[in-house]
Amino acid sequence: MSLPSRRHDIDALRFLVFSLLIVYHTAMLYLAGADFHMKSSYLTETLHFPMVFINRWRMEIVFIISGVSCAMMTQTSRGAFLWRRVQRLLLPLAFGVLVVIPVQPYCEGVSNGLVTPGYGQFLLDYFGHHAWPAGAFTGWKTSFTWNHLWYLVYLLLYTMVLVALQPLLIKMRPLFTGLRGWRLLVLPALPALAATVFLKLRYPETHALVKDWYAHAIYFTMFVYGWWLGNDKGVWQELARLRWHALLMAPCAFAVYLGFDLVYSEDLLTWASSGSWPMRNLYMWLAICAILGWSHTLLNRPFTWLPWARQAVYPWYILHQSAIVLLAYWLVPLKLGPVIEPILILAGTVAICWGLTSLVISKVHWLRPCFGLPARPNLAAGTAMSAAA
């Protein structure tokens, strides 16, 4: 049985999950021992466990949501569907990489003392394949980077693979949609566990597309799960029924996972891996089940803010990390303190995303498609955006 084409819970969850990215990437400025394009002088290890708690499922659920969205769109021919997806993904990717992203390597390189201040000259060197000093910024070897927009690259690739394999995936769908009870809470974690066992150490996640086999195995699996989920009412009802089970079991799995990981790092092949890896993937899937089940129960209604959120989520995603890095570049040297600084960066990022989206991007017809919006705004959506703003 097919579900309605407008899924309020998916719209709401998409906006909430992408909003979480803003908080997560802001926190990366302050997490000791973590690589990020900028780092504050107020580093702490207290963020480690909360960040691990979120990190084990945050991108996996993003790809599931993307798969669900694709399922809502595949009622037309495969060719028409693919063309729509290419249009929606390729232009924002190109515009983001060429216009929005470059400020990140500039701020990173200047802060590292390996790039000469002056954004205009930097852009000439950046697009002119300048030979950068080693470690100048992320992507210095190729003098080019897509940073957080890697998600669009991977989503575009997975969409093409989905279209090519669609007849086979339709035949395989009952293997997933027929799961009920404990099987739904456990068995879908097994492919992720297999990827962890066979690929994680050999092909650590890089977001570089080529040879990123561990990431592809995990994220494409989640994308297909979402596509299978999208048009099956029974699985959604089961996830809602099991929401309490998943909510209670997920923290337990996380605690056991951490117990093993504190003995030996999960990035080392030791006896603890036999406990760490299964519990990592079980926690990931239980957390996703809990989120999907509760969101379907609580969020599947036409909230007044949803039309605005549907319009805002894509531009906010494209803009947010460049805003965070730029604000950190300006504010970190001021040493405003471990409370004022992150508050200003987080609030400033939200303000930049809101201002550019609501006051500029949504109103300039030629700019809208560059951020994944229709060239001509829908009157109702535009009114809702203005009202919410």
N, C-alpha and C positions, 0 to 999 in steps of 0.2 A: 504494500500500500504506500502510495506516495504522500509526502507531507506537503503542507502549503508552501508556496514558493517564497514567502516572506517569513523567515524564522527570527522572531524577535530575540530569543535567547542567544542565538548565534551572533546576531548584530551586537547585542549588549556585551557578550563575552569577548568578542573580537576587540571592541573598544577598551574593555577593562584589561585584557591581557596586553595589548599594545601600550596602554597607559602604564602598566607595570614595568615595561621596558625603560620608561623614562626614569622611574625610581631606581631600577636595577643599575642602569648605566651611570646614574649619578653616584650611587653607592660605590661603584667601581673606582671612583676617584680616591676613595678613602680606605679601600681594602688592602691591607698590607700583604705583599707577596703576589698580588694579581697584576697581570699585564693589562694596561689600558693606555690610551693615547695621551692622557694627561694624568698626573698624580698630584694630590694635595700634599702639603707638608704635615697634615694631621692624619697620619695613617693609623689604623687600628686593626687588631685581629679579632675584635669582638663581632665583627660583621661576618666572619667566616661561616659559621654554622647557618645563620639565616640565609646567606647567599647560596650555600650548597643546597639548602632546603628548597629554594626557588629554582635554582639552576638545573636541577635534575629533571624538570618537566616543562620549563618555560617555553623553549623553542619547539619541543615535541607537540605541545598543545597548539601552538601557532600553526604548525603544518597540518594538524588534524582539522582545525577550523578552516584552513584553506581548502582542504579536501572536501569538507562538507559544502563549502561555498561552490566548488566546482560541480558537485553533484546536483546542485540546484540549477546549474546552467547547462547541463548536458542533455537537455530534452531536444535540442536541435541536432543537426548533423554534426559529425565529428569535425569536419572541416570548418564549419561556421563557428563552432565552439572554440576551436584552436585559434582562429583568426581573432575572435573577440578577446581571448586571453592574451595573445601576443600584443595586440594594440594596448591593452590595459597595463601590461607589464613592461614592455620594451621601451616605450617613450619615457615613462617616469624613471626607469633605470638609467637610460642614457642621460637624461637631464640631471638626475641626481648625481651621477658620477662626474659629469662635466662641470656642473655649476654649484651644487650644494656640498659635495664631499671635499673639494680641495682645501677648504679652510681648516679641515682637521689635520692633514699632514703638515700644513704650514705652521699651525700653532704647536704641534708636537715637535717639529723640527727646530723651531726657534727656541722653545723651552729646553730642548736638549742641547742647545748651543751649537747645533750642526747645520742650521739654515740661517742665512743672513736675513734680518728683518727687512720687510718691504714686500707687500703682497703682490703688487704688480709684477715685479721682477721674478718673484717665486712662480707665478703662473706661467710666465714665459719659459722658465726653466722646466717646470713641471710637465707642461705639454710638449716641450722640446726635447724630452728624454735626456735631461741633464744627468751627468754622473754624480750621484749624491754620495756623501761620506757614509761609510758603513753604519747602519743603525740610525740614520737620520730621522726616519719615520716609518711607520708600517707601510710596506710596499716600496721601500726605497730602491730595491734591486731592479724593479721594472719601471720605476718612476711613475707608478700609477697604482691606484687602489680603489676598491669599491667599499671598503670598510663595512659598516653595518648593512649596506644594501646587498650584501651577499645573499640575503634571504630571497630577494627578487630574482637573482640569477638562478638559484636552486629551484625556486618555484616555477620559473619558466621552463627549465629543463624537465622537471617532474611532470609538468602539464603535457609536454610533448611525448614523454614516455607513456603517460596515462592514455593519451589518445591512441598511440600505436598499439598498446596492449589491452585496450578496452574490451574487446571480445573475450579474451582470456580472463581478465579480471572480473567480468560479469559472471562467468562460469564458477569462479572461485569464491564469489561473494557469500554463498550460503555457509562456507566454512567459518565465517566471522559472524554473520547476522543470525546464525542458528545458535550461537552460544547463549547460555542462560546460567544464572546462579554463580557458583564459584568458578566455573569455567570461563565466564566473561571477565572475572576479576583476576584471573591468573594466566590463562593460556595465551592471550595476545602479547604478554611480556616475553614469551619464549623467543620469537625472532630477534628482539632487541638483545636478549641474553646471548644468542648465537653470534650476533654482530660484535658484541663486547668480547666474547671469548676468542673469536677468530680474527678480528680486525683492529680492535682498539689499540693494542700495543704496537702493531706493525704500521698502522695508518692513523696516527693521532689526528684529531680534528683540526683543520686548518682554515676552512672556508675559502680555499683557493680554487675550488672546483675540480681541478685535476688531481687525481690520486687521493681524493678525500673520501676513501671508500667507507670508512667507519661512519662518518657523518651521513653519507648518502644512504647507507643501509638503514640507519635509524630514521632519518627524516622522510625518506621515500615510503618506508613502511607506515609511518604515522599518517602521511598524506593519503595513502591508499585506504587506511582504516577510516579516515574522515570521509573519503569518497563512498566507501561502503556504508558508513553510518548515515550519510546525508538523506537517503530516500527510504529508510527503513524505520517505520514507526515502532516496531516491536522492540528493537534494541534500545531506543530512547526510553521507552516505558520501563524496560528492565534496569537501565542505568538509574532512572529515578527511583525505582523500588529498592535498589541496592545502595543508595547514596549514603545511608548511615553506616552500612557495613564498610564501604570504601573509606569513609571519613575516619572511622575508628581504626581500621587496619593500616592505613597509610603511615601515620606517625610511628606505629610499632615497627613496620618494615624499615622506616628511616632510622630509628634508634638502633636496630640490629645492624643495619648497613654501616652506620657510623662506628659502631663497636668494632667491627672488623677493620674498617678503614683506619681507625686510630692505632691499631696494632701495626699494620703495614699499609702503605699507600696503595690505592687501587691501581695505580699506574706501574706497579711492580708485580711480576709474576711470582707469587708466593702461595703458601698454603692458605693464607687469609683470602686470597682471590676467590676460592671456592665458596666462600660465604659472602664476600663483599659484592661480587658481580651479580649473583642472582638477586640479592636483596636490593641492590641499586635499581635494577630494572623492574623488580616487583613494586618497589616504592614509586617509581616513575609512573607505572601504569595505574596503580591504585589511586595516586593523586589525581591523575587525569580522569579516571572514572568518577571520583568524588566531585571534581569540578564540573564535569559534564552533567552528572546526575542532579546536582544542586542547582546549577544554572538552568537546566530544563524545567525544574520545579519552580524556581523563584523568579526567573527572568523572562519567561516566555509570555510577555504581555507588552502592549504598545506604549511604553513609557514616553512621556512627552519629549524627553531629551534624545530619543533614539534617532530621529531624522537628522538632527545636528551631528550626532556621533557618527552616523554612517558617512557623512560628508567629511568629517574632520579626521577620521582615523588614518587614512592614507597619507595626506599631507603631514600630519603630525609625526608619523613614522619616519618619513623621509627627512624631516627637518630636525628631529629631536637631538640626535647625537652631535650634529654640527653645532647646535645651540649650546649643548652641555660643554663641549670642548672649548668653544669660543669664550663662554662665560668663565670657565676655569682659567683660561689663558689670561683673562683680564683680572680676575679676582684672587687667584691663588697667591700671586706676589704681594698682595696687600696684607696678607696674614690677619684676617678679620676674626679668627677664632674658630674652633671646631664646631660651633653651633651656628653662628651667623653665616659663615661661608657656605655650608651645604644648603641652608635655607634659601639663601639668595640665588644659588645656582639652580636649585630645583624650581623655585618660584619664577626665576627669570626664564628658564627653559619653557615652562608652561605659558608664560606671557608672550614669548617670541612665537611659539607654535600657534597660540590663539590669535595673536595680532596678524601674523602673516597669512594664516589660513582664512580668518573671517574678514579681514579688512583689505587684503590684496588678492590672494590666490582665488578665492571664491568669486571675486568680482571682475577679474580679467579673463575674458573668454579664451584667448590664446594660451594663457598660463594654466588654466584648469586641467587640460589633458596631460600637461607635464607633471602633474601631481596626482594622476589617476582619477580625475573627476570628469564628468561629461562636459563637452565644450559649452553647451548651453545649460545653465542651471535649471533644474526642475523648480517650478514656482513654489510648490509646497515645501520642498526641502530647503530652498533658499529662505523662505519665510521662517521656517523653524530654526535655521541656523542664526538668522538675525535675532529672533526672539531669545534663543538660548544665550547668544553673545551678550 
